[in-house]
Amino acid sequence: MWNIQGEVFSFSNFFATLIMYVAWRFANAEGREGKFYEAKVGALICGLALTNQHTSVLYIFPTSLWVLFTLYRHDLADFKSLFQVGLRGLAGFVPLSPA
């Protein structure tokens, strides 16, 4: 039992680090397509992180607000783009679906 709990918390740290890495890549992405690609990858990782440990919302929420603001500033916040990013976020919840 203790072994499983230890892996959950280390996996949570892995996802937190991965989210910050993708946020850094998003900030340094060149052009509209680069930023949009990193936003989609980040949404998928955020969905996966939320299936593992729900306290990850404490850093996903402010990071996602910053990403949305940046997408809006680069004129990428139209319905189609946000829908695609949202679908990637929902795809991260697939591990919670029943088998």
C-alpha positions in Angstrom: 0.0 0.0 0.0 2.8 2.5 0.9 4.5 1.8 -2.4 1.5 2.8 -4.4 1.1 6.1 -2.5 4.7 7.0 -3.1 4.4 6.4 -6.8 1.3 8.6 -7.0 3.1 11.5 -5.4 6.2 11.1 -7.5 4.1 10.8 -10.7 2.3 14.0 -9.6 5.7 15.8 -9.4 6.6 14.4 -12.8 3.4 16.0 -14.3 4.0 19.3 -12.5 7.5 19.5 -13.9 6.2 18.5 -17.4 3.5 21.2 -17.3 6.1 23.8 -16.4 8.4 22.6 -19.2 5.6 22.8 -21.7 4.7 26.3 -20.4 8.3 27.3 -21.0 8.2 25.9 -24.5 4.9 27.7 -25.1 6.5 31.0 -24.0 9.4 30.5 -26.3 7.5 29.1 -29.3 8.0 30.9 -32.6 5.0 32.0 -34.5 1.3 31.3 -34.2 1.5 27.6 -35.2 4.2 26.9 -32.6 2.2 28.5 -29.8 -0.9 26.6 -30.9 0.9 23.3 -31.0 2.3 23.8 -27.5 -1.1 24.8 -26.2 -2.5 21.5 -27.5 0.3 19.4 -26.0 -0.1 21.3 -22.7 -3.8 20.7 -22.6 -3.3 17.0 -23.0 -0.7 16.9 -20.2 -2.9 18.9 -17.9 -5.8 16.4 -18.4 -3.4 13.6 -17.6 -2.1 15.4 -14.5 -5.7 15.9 -13.3 -6.4 12.2 -13.5 -3.5 11.5 -11.3 -3.6 14.1 -8.5 -6.3 16.7 -8.2 -4.1 19.2 -6.4 -2.4 19.8 -9.7 -5.3 22.2 -10.4 -3.4 24.7 -8.2 -0.8 25.2 -10.9 -2.9 24.3 -13.9 -5.5 27.0 -13.3 -3.1 30.0 -13.3 -1.0 28.5 -16.1 -4.1 27.9 -18.3 -5.3 31.5 -17.7 -1.9 32.8 -18.9 -2.0 30.5 -22.0 -5.6 31.7 -22.8 -4.5 35.3 -22.5 -1.5 34.7 -24.7 -3.6 32.9 -27.3 -6.0 35.8 -27.3 -3.2 38.3 -27.7 -1.9 36.4 -30.7 -5.4 36.2 -32.2 -5.6 32.4 -31.7 -8.5 32.4 -29.3 -11.3 31.7 -31.8 -13.9 29.0 -31.2 -12.3 26.4 -33.5 -8.9 26.7 -31.8 -10.2 26.7 -28.3 -12.4 23.7 -29.1 -9.3 21.8 -30.4 -7.4 22.6 -27.3 -10.3 21.7 -25.1 -10.6 18.3 -26.8 -7.0 17.6 -26.1 -7.7 18.4 -22.4 -10.6 16.0 -22.3 -8.5 13.4 -24.0 -6.2 13.5 -21.0 -9.1 12.1 -18.9 -9.2 8.9 -20.9 -7.4 6.9 -18.2 -10.4 7.5 -15.9 -12.9 6.0 -18.4 -14.3 2.6 -17.6 -12.7 -0.3 -19.5 
